[in-house]
Amino acid sequence: MTQSTAQSIEDLTQTALGELALLDNSDALEQWRVRYLGRRGGLTSILRGLSQLDIDQRREVGALGNRAKSTLEEELEKRSQEVSQARLAQVADLERIDVTLPGRPVATGRLHPTTQVVREITDAFVAMGFSIVEGPEVEWDHYNFEMLNIPQGHPARDMWNTLWVDYVNEEGQRPMLLRTHTSPMQARVMESMQPPVRLVVPGKVYRYEATDATHEWHFHQVEGLAVDEGITFADLKGTLYEFARQIFGARRQVRFRCDYFPFVEPGVDMSIDCFSCEGTDSSCRICRGSGWIEILGAGMVHPYVLRAVGYDSEKYTGFAFGLGPERIAMLKYGIDDIRHFYSNDLRFLRQF
């Protein structure tokens, strides 16, 4: 019985080593380990029969089995290293550079279309002497509303569907919010410096709105402000007319109509003449036959806003404006859905 068991161990060892030498991948090596060294493997099954031998035979065969197991484990480790090194060498061969071949194309990144339009807009105003300023996206009610002539309970607050931060102060109020426009930075800057002031404020804003083809709950705005002695509505018109020509072409015409914004008086909206049909097509997708496209709101800074930051409203005047870069991009490039800007769809982004 002892000689038969010993011979079985020897035969199994030789067979296993012969198979091991032919294996060339990690999956096959694992299957080999399970077949010969696993809990139900060949060598384990043989050693389980030791209980039928007397103690001297069991000691002899057990030692032989342990040597066989050690041999198989050592050879498995060696073969695993050889297979791994061969794989690395193969990968190195594949990655070796052939200098006679054309260079591999390098994928280049690009700016997001919104970023491109924001830069184009701000560049137009920088060329007219404005500075670029950025501010916090989490803002205080004091700057977002109260400093802009929109006190607590003012019906104009309904124009901005506000997202409030869940922070309650000692008076039981929620004074913190996600800014609904970038105008708060105008108040912050005027508090910190005396006129002349000329700045544009690009940034992301947030409103609690349902999304559709023309509305998003987060989007970008560029607000502008100019304050100095003697600024008039004519300065506002001239500045925005030049901006429209810079963005949409030198042939553009502009139109101003009365509108209401609580932080300006008077307030206006500005439209440009339709660059698609010039008002001759009643089915035009851009102007719908009106011949005009509204692109921004503006007005003369309300005296209350000037006084709130410590300016003398009898001495200084100013104008302010605000526009949406995504809307400008949609008009300029014929984009029919604002949600494309935030979909991360490379088919869309690669067009810009």
C-alpha positions as CSV (number, residue, x, y, z in Angstrom):
1,M,0.0,0.0,0.0
2,T,2.9,2.4,0.9
3,Q,4.7,1.7,-2.4
4,S,1.5,2.1,-4.4
5,T,0.7,5.5,-2.8
6,A,4.3,6.7,-3.1
7,Q,4.2,5.7,-6.8
8,S,0.9,7.6,-7.3
9,I,2.5,10.7,-5.8
10,E,5.5,10.4,-8.0
11,D,3.5,9.8,-11.1
12,L,1.2,12.7,-10.3
13,T,4.2,15.0,-9.7
14,Q,5.8,14.2,-13.0
15,T,2.5,14.6,-14.9
16,A,1.8,17.9,-13.2
17,L,5.3,19.2,-14.0
18,G,5.0,18.2,-17.6
19,E,1.7,20.1,-18.0
20,L,3.0,23.1,-16.1
21,A,5.9,23.6,-18.6
22,L,3.4,24.0,-21.4
23,L,1.2,26.7,-19.8
24,D,1.6,30.3,-21.0
25,N,-1.1,32.4,-19.4
26,S,-2.3,33.2,-15.9
27,D,-5.8,31.6,-16.3
28,A,-4.3,28.3,-17.3
29,L,-1.9,28.4,-14.4
30,E,-4.7,29.0,-12.0
31,Q,-6.7,26.1,-13.4
32,W,-3.5,23.9,-13.0
33,R,-3.2,24.9,-9.4
34,V,-6.8,24.0,-8.6
35,R,-6.4,20.7,-10.5
36,Y,-3.3,19.5,-8.6
37,L,-3.0,21.6,-5.4
38,G,-6.6,22.7,-4.7
39,R,-8.7,21.4,-1.8
40,R,-10.1,18.8,-4.2
41,G,-7.0,18.5,-6.3
42,G,-5.1,15.3,-7.2
43,L,-2.4,15.5,-4.6
44,T,-4.8,16.4,-1.9
45,S,-7.0,13.4,-2.7
46,I,-4.0,11.1,-2.5
47,L,-2.9,12.4,0.9
48,R,-6.4,12.1,2.3
49,G,-5.9,8.3,2.0
50,L,-3.1,8.4,4.6
51,S,-5.7,7.6,7.4
52,Q,-5.8,4.0,6.1
53,L,-2.0,3.5,6.7
54,D,-0.3,2.7,10.0
55,I,1.6,5.4,11.7
56,D,5.0,4.6,10.3
57,Q,3.7,4.3,6.7
58,R,1.7,7.5,7.2
59,R,4.9,9.4,8.3
60,E,6.8,8.1,5.3
61,V,4.2,8.8,2.7
62,G,3.2,12.1,4.4
63,A,6.8,13.3,4.1
64,L,6.9,12.3,0.4
65,G,3.6,14.1,-0.2
66,N,4.9,17.3,1.5
67,R,8.0,17.3,-0.7
68,A,5.8,16.8,-3.8
69,K,3.6,19.7,-2.7
70,S,6.6,22.0,-2.1
71,T,8.1,21.0,-5.5
72,L,4.8,21.8,-7.3
73,E,4.3,25.1,-5.5
74,E,7.9,26.2,-6.3
75,E,7.6,25.3,-9.9
76,L,4.3,27.0,-10.1
77,E,5.8,30.2,-8.8
78,K,8.7,30.0,-11.2
79,R,6.4,29.4,-14.1
80,S,4.2,32.3,-13.1
81,Q,7.2,34.7,-13.1
82,E,8.3,33.4,-16.5
83,V,4.8,33.9,-17.9
84,S,4.6,37.4,-16.4
85,Q,8.0,38.4,-17.8
86,A,7.1,37.1,-21.2
87,R,3.9,39.1,-21.2
88,L,5.8,42.3,-20.2
89,A,8.3,41.7,-23.0
90,Q,5.5,41.2,-25.5
91,V,3.9,44.5,-24.4
92,A,7.2,46.2,-24.7
93,D,7.6,44.9,-28.2
94,L,4.2,46.3,-29.1
95,E,5.0,49.7,-27.6
96,R,8.4,49.9,-29.3
97,I,8.5,53.0,-31.5
98,D,9.2,52.5,-35.1
99,V,10.7,55.8,-36.3
100,T,9.8,55.0,-39.9
101,L,6.1,55.2,-39.2
102,P,4.0,58.4,-39.1
103,G,3.6,59.9,-35.7
104,R,0.6,58.9,-33.7
105,P,-2.1,61.6,-33.6
106,V,-2.5,63.4,-30.3
107,A,-6.0,64.3,-29.3
108,T,-6.1,68.0,-28.4
109,G,-8.5,69.4,-25.9
110,R,-10.6,72.5,-26.5
111,L,-12.5,75.0,-24.5
112,H,-16.2,74.4,-23.7
113,P,-18.5,76.4,-26.1
114,T,-19.8,78.4,-23.1
115,T,-16.3,79.3,-22.0
116,Q,-15.5,80.4,-25.6
117,V,-18.5,82.7,-25.7
118,V,-17.8,84.1,-22.2
119,R,-14.3,85.0,-23.3
120,E,-15.5,86.5,-26.5
121,I,-18.0,88.6,-24.7
122,T,-15.6,89.8,-22.0
123,D,-12.9,90.5,-24.5
124,A,-15.3,92.8,-26.3
125,F,-15.8,94.9,-23.2
126,V,-12.2,94.7,-22.1
127,A,-11.3,96.4,-25.4
128,M,-13.6,99.2,-24.3
129,G,-11.9,99.7,-21.0
130,F,-13.8,97.4,-18.7
131,S,-12.1,95.1,-16.1
132,I,-13.1,91.5,-15.4
133,V,-14.2,90.6,-11.8
134,E,-15.5,87.4,-10.4
135,G,-17.4,86.7,-7.2
136,P,-18.8,83.9,-5.0
137,E,-21.5,81.7,-6.2
138,V,-22.9,81.2,-2.7
139,E,-24.1,84.7,-1.8
140,W,-25.8,86.6,1.0
141,D,-29.3,87.9,0.6
142,H,-27.9,91.3,1.5
143,Y,-25.9,91.5,-1.7
144,N,-28.1,89.4,-4.0
145,F,-31.3,91.4,-3.3
146,E,-31.2,94.2,-0.6
147,M,-28.3,96.2,-2.0
148,L,-29.9,96.0,-5.4
149,N,-33.1,97.7,-4.4
150,I,-35.0,94.4,-3.8
151,P,-35.8,94.5,-0.1
152,Q,-37.6,91.7,1.9
153,G,-41.1,91.3,0.7
154,H,-40.6,93.1,-2.6
155,P,-42.7,91.6,-5.4
156,A,-39.7,91.8,-7.7
157,R,-38.1,88.9,-5.8
158,D,-40.6,86.6,-7.6
159,M,-38.6,87.3,-10.8
160,W,-35.8,85.1,-9.4
161,N,-36.7,81.6,-8.4
162,T,-34.2,81.4,-5.6
163,L,-32.4,78.4,-4.3
164,W,-31.8,79.1,-0.5
165,V,-29.0,77.5,1.5
166,D,-30.3,75.6,4.5
167,Y,-28.6,77.9,7.0
168,V,-30.7,79.8,9.6
169,N,-29.3,82.8,11.5
170,E,-30.1,83.9,15.0
171,E,-33.2,85.8,13.8
172,G,-34.6,82.6,12.3
173,Q,-34.0,83.8,8.7
174,R,-32.2,82.1,5.8
175,P,-29.8,84.8,4.6
176,M,-27.7,82.6,2.3
177,L,-28.4,81.5,-1.2
178,L,-27.1,80.4,-4.5
179,R,-26.8,83.7,-6.4
180,T,-29.5,84.3,-8.9
181,H,-27.4,86.7,-11.0
182,T,-23.9,88.1,-11.0
183,S,-25.0,91.6,-10.0
184,P,-24.1,91.2,-6.3
185,M,-20.5,91.6,-7.3
186,Q,-21.3,95.0,-8.6
187,A,-22.4,96.1,-5.1
188,R,-19.4,94.4,-3.5
189,V,-17.0,96.3,-5.9
190,M,-18.7,99.7,-5.4
191,E,-18.4,99.2,-1.6
192,S,-14.7,98.8,-1.9
193,M,-13.7,101.6,-4.4
194,Q,-14.7,105.0,-5.6
195,P,-15.6,105.9,-9.2
196,P,-14.7,105.6,-11.9
197,V,-15.9,101.9,-12.1
198,R,-16.0,99.9,-15.2
199,L,-16.3,96.1,-14.8
200,V,-17.9,93.0,-16.2
201,V,-18.7,90.0,-14.0
202,P,-19.0,86.6,-15.7
203,G,-20.0,83.5,-13.7
204,K,-22.5,80.8,-13.1
205,V,-25.9,81.5,-11.5
206,Y,-28.7,79.3,-10.2
207,R,-32.5,79.4,-10.2
208,Y,-35.2,77.0,-9.2
209,E,-36.7,76.3,-12.6
210,A,-37.9,73.4,-14.7
211,T,-35.5,72.6,-17.6
212,D,-36.6,72.7,-21.2
213,A,-35.1,73.7,-24.5
214,T,-34.7,77.4,-23.4
215,H,-34.4,77.1,-19.6
216,E,-31.8,75.6,-17.2
217,W,-31.6,75.6,-13.5
218,H,-28.0,76.7,-13.7
219,F,-26.5,78.8,-16.4
220,H,-24.0,81.6,-17.0
221,Q,-24.4,85.4,-17.0
222,V,-22.2,88.3,-17.8
223,E,-23.2,91.5,-15.9
224,G,-21.6,94.9,-16.6
225,L,-21.4,98.2,-14.7
226,A,-20.0,101.6,-15.4
227,V,-20.2,104.4,-12.9
228,D,-18.6,107.9,-13.1
229,E,-19.5,111.5,-13.3
230,G,-21.6,112.5,-16.3
231,I,-22.5,109.0,-17.6
232,T,-25.7,109.2,-19.6
233,F,-28.0,106.8,-21.4
234,A,-26.2,107.7,-24.6
235,D,-23.1,106.1,-23.2
236,L,-25.1,102.9,-22.4
237,K,-26.4,102.8,-26.0
238,G,-23.0,103.4,-27.6
239,T,-21.3,100.7,-25.5
240,L,-23.9,98.0,-26.1
241,Y,-24.1,98.9,-29.8
242,E,-20.4,98.4,-30.1
243,F,-20.7,95.1,-28.2
244,A,-23.4,93.9,-30.6
245,R,-21.2,94.7,-33.6
246,Q,-18.2,92.9,-32.1
247,I,-20.2,89.7,-31.5
248,F,-22.6,89.6,-34.4
249,G,-21.0,91.6,-37.1
250,A,-20.4,95.2,-38.2
251,R,-23.8,95.4,-40.0
252,R,-25.9,94.9,-36.9
253,Q,-28.6,97.4,-35.9
254,V,-29.9,97.7,-32.4
255,R,-33.2,98.5,-30.8
256,F,-34.0,99.6,-27.2
257,R,-37.4,99.2,-25.6
258,C,-38.6,100.0,-22.1
259,D,-38.4,97.2,-19.5
260,Y,-38.4,96.9,-15.7
261,F,-35.5,95.8,-13.5
262,P,-35.6,97.0,-9.9
263,F,-31.9,98.0,-9.8
264,V,-32.0,100.3,-12.8
265,E,-34.2,103.3,-13.8
266,P,-35.0,103.6,-16.6
267,G,-34.7,100.0,-17.7
268,V,-34.6,98.7,-21.2
269,D,-34.1,95.5,-23.2
270,M,-31.9,95.6,-26.2
271,S,-32.5,93.7,-29.5
272,I,-30.5,93.3,-32.6
273,D,-31.8,93.0,-36.1
274,C,-32.2,89.4,-37.3
275,F,-29.0,88.3,-39.0
276,S,-30.8,85.2,-40.4
277,C,-33.7,86.6,-42.4
278,E,-33.5,90.4,-41.7
279,G,-37.3,90.3,-40.9
280,T,-38.3,88.9,-44.3
281,D,-39.3,85.4,-43.3
282,S,-42.3,84.9,-41.1
283,S,-41.2,81.3,-40.3
284,C,-37.7,82.3,-39.2
285,R,-36.6,80.1,-36.4
286,I,-34.7,83.0,-34.7
287,C,-36.9,86.1,-34.9
288,R,-40.1,84.4,-35.9
289,G,-40.7,87.0,-38.5
290,S,-40.4,90.0,-36.2
291,G,-37.0,91.0,-37.5
292,W,-35.6,91.6,-34.0
293,I,-33.8,89.4,-31.5
294,E,-33.7,90.3,-27.8
295,I,-30.2,89.7,-26.4
296,L,-29.9,91.5,-23.0
297,G,-31.4,93.8,-20.4
298,A,-29.9,97.1,-19.3
299,G,-30.6,100.5,-17.8
300,M,-29.3,103.4,-15.8
301,V,-28.2,102.4,-12.2
302,H,-30.9,103.2,-9.7
303,P,-30.0,106.1,-7.4
304,Y,-30.9,103.8,-4.4
305,V,-28.2,101.4,-5.4
306,L,-25.6,104.2,-5.6
307,R,-26.6,105.5,-2.2
308,A,-26.6,102.0,-0.7
309,V,-22.8,101.7,-1.4
310,G,-22.0,105.2,-0.2
311,Y,-21.9,107.0,-3.6
312,D,-23.3,110.5,-4.0
313,S,-26.2,109.9,-6.5
314,E,-26.3,113.6,-7.3
315,K,-22.7,113.5,-8.4
316,Y,-22.4,110.0,-10.0
317,T,-24.5,108.2,-12.5
318,G,-23.9,104.8,-14.2
319,F,-25.4,102.1,-16.4
320,A,-25.6,98.3,-15.9
321,F,-26.4,95.5,-18.2
322,G,-26.7,91.7,-18.1
323,L,-26.8,88.9,-20.7
324,G,-26.7,85.1,-20.9
325,P,-23.7,83.7,-22.8
326,E,-25.6,80.5,-23.6
327,R,-28.3,82.5,-25.3
328,I,-25.7,84.4,-27.3
329,A,-24.2,81.1,-28.4
330,M,-27.6,79.7,-29.3
331,L,-28.3,82.7,-31.5
332,K,-24.9,82.9,-33.0
333,Y,-24.4,79.2,-33.8
334,G,-28.0,78.0,-34.3
335,I,-28.2,75.8,-31.2
336,D,-31.8,74.8,-30.5
337,D,-31.5,73.5,-26.9
338,I,-29.7,75.0,-24.0
339,R,-29.4,71.6,-22.3
340,H,-26.8,70.6,-24.9
341,F,-24.3,72.9,-23.1
342,Y,-24.5,70.7,-20.0
343,S,-25.0,67.2,-21.5
344,N,-21.3,66.4,-21.9
345,D,-22.1,65.0,-25.3
346,L,-18.8,64.9,-27.3
347,R,-20.7,65.0,-30.6
348,F,-21.9,68.4,-29.6
349,L,-18.8,69.7,-28.0
350,R,-16.5,68.7,-30.8
351,Q,-18.3,71.1,-33.1
352,F,-16.7,74.1,-31.4
